[in-house]
Amino acid sequence: MSSPELANPGAASDVGTCRAHLEALAEALHLSPALRAEIYQLNGSQRSILHARNLAANGLSEQIGCERVEGDGWWFTWSWGDTIGPASDPVGVAKVIGHMLRLKVPDVQLR
């Protein structure tokens, strides 16, 4: 999958939509006190990523992206490009990330 190109029509809104999805995921990840999630803008790019890490084990961390899949909406992606889950389910994706980082993320609903 490729990142949104700013020359594309709607690219600016894609950048904003991606960031909004990452913010929702960060909120879901923060439901676990053992996780830290921070959103960064990549150098020289409008693209944002989320860095999730296990506070008890600094070596356990992952970079999460958000990509629009044509005909299938927005999806969170691992650093290697595979999809994790739909951006419409940040709590479910947070559970997958927590499992990957060896954590239990509580069952709760976002406001």
Steps between C-alpha positions, in 0.01 A plus 500: 500500500623848431465813707268778382656737248438870565456564129192274497158659535386444857854428623482775764180349638665154486781633721245636749292183492806283558604712799147489646499120478844482664379729780204269563737204511732684741202564729409130490862398572516737798223295664784268603728671755788283377492648148620831369390626158631811328425635155781639290514669164763342279789729407445676168150358470142579590456136604453409866581178683422374848779360715366251756722357771480281807612713797615192690720386212636788293627260237141405416367768269339536161437768240136508384376668185158566354430453130195544283430180310306572184151360527557382858541813714779579746718232661771506766826345381810352656838654422561225243178590312259221599158612616405465866132585487250762386538854628131484592598264788779672698426302819522168316824607330638616837442148631694352208787746557493428875521128425794564270667699777401224748237701690135458588293802392180535704155454342353851495313727265632838384283802575 
